[in-house]
Amino acid sequence: MNLRIALQLCSLLAIPINEAFIIRPKLYQARLSLALCAELTSLRVSELKSELKDLGVDFSDCFDKESLMAKLNHARGSDTAGNGSSADSSADVTNLEEELSTTAPAPTPSSPSPSISSQKSQSSPTDLLQELGQKSVKELRQELASRNLRWAGMLEKKELVHAVYDAMQADALFSATGLMTPGQVCNMVEDDLRREIQAADKETPLLVDVYATWCGPCQLMAKELQDAAQELGSSVRIAKLDSDQNEKLAGELRVQGLPTLILFENGKEVKRMEGAIKKDQLIEWVVEE
């Protein structure tokens, strides 16, 4: 099996390269051997579940093929260690060391990884792709899920990286801060919301919901706002502002009742409304001239 494919599988199963292969003289032991990589990939989901069931392993927390593969790999554990003759193992070690020396990326010091959403949209495409490539498969999937983007059919990490990259590029065009996502309500702080309001290059209207956590009607409005955001999609940017946490901006916006809905176009307020309303009424109010 091509080592490049094996390395991709290690990445897919979130196993560091330097931990995936444990090489010692006269002993070849792989936590995820090349043979096992090929075998697990070739198995169907039903076959993975069947073997896990035979091994008495609970897989109720596995929702896709990748997690089933990881679970089965862990369950097999010691059964896969030490298989094969010493002569074959020694030869495999030599070949593997040669391939790893030219194929595997050099290890880098570990450091706290920032959240993907906080990355600057101004980063160059190459830098941004490299930063995303350092994220774990789990982080990439969570980012796609937060944007209501499907990832179940993406079997390789590079597919997840490019999907998140494309989504972030779309966000940069949609939002001045890069924090807002079409079809989603973004809870913002003063500085970020000011940038969104004042963005002269954004023709997409901005709807701001000024609320308070203790306000009953505001809580009722939250679901209606989210449902409206999903239906309006990329036609409107929708933000929430906590009036207690952002008193200065709430004062500048002359908020007198809660919740207050304010619609901006080209940096200027065009209309406002106080009180909670249903999704359909909200959409009608936003789109009417």
Secondary structure as UniProt FT lines:
FT   HELIX           3..12
FT   TURN            13..14
FT   HELIX           17..20
FT   STRAND          21..24
FT   TURN            25..26
FT   STRAND          27..30
FT   TURN            31..32
FT   HELIX           34..42
FT   HELIX           45..54
FT   TURN            55..56
FT   TURN            60..61
FT   HELIX           65..76
FT   HELIX           77..80
FT   TURN            81..82
FT   HELIX           86..103
FT   HELIX           116..118
FT   TURN            121..122
FT   HELIX           125..133
FT   HELIX           137..146
FT   TURN            147..148
FT   TURN            152..153
FT   HELIX           157..174
FT   TURN            182..183
FT   STRAND          185..188
FT   HELIX           190..198
FT   TURN            200..201
FT   STRAND          206..211
FT   TURN            213..214
FT   HELIX           216..232
FT   HELIX           233..235
FT   STRAND          237..242
FT   TURN            243..245
FT   HELIX           247..252
FT   TURN            253..254
FT   STRAND          260..265
FT   TURN            266..267
FT   STRAND          268..274
FT   HELIX           279..287
//
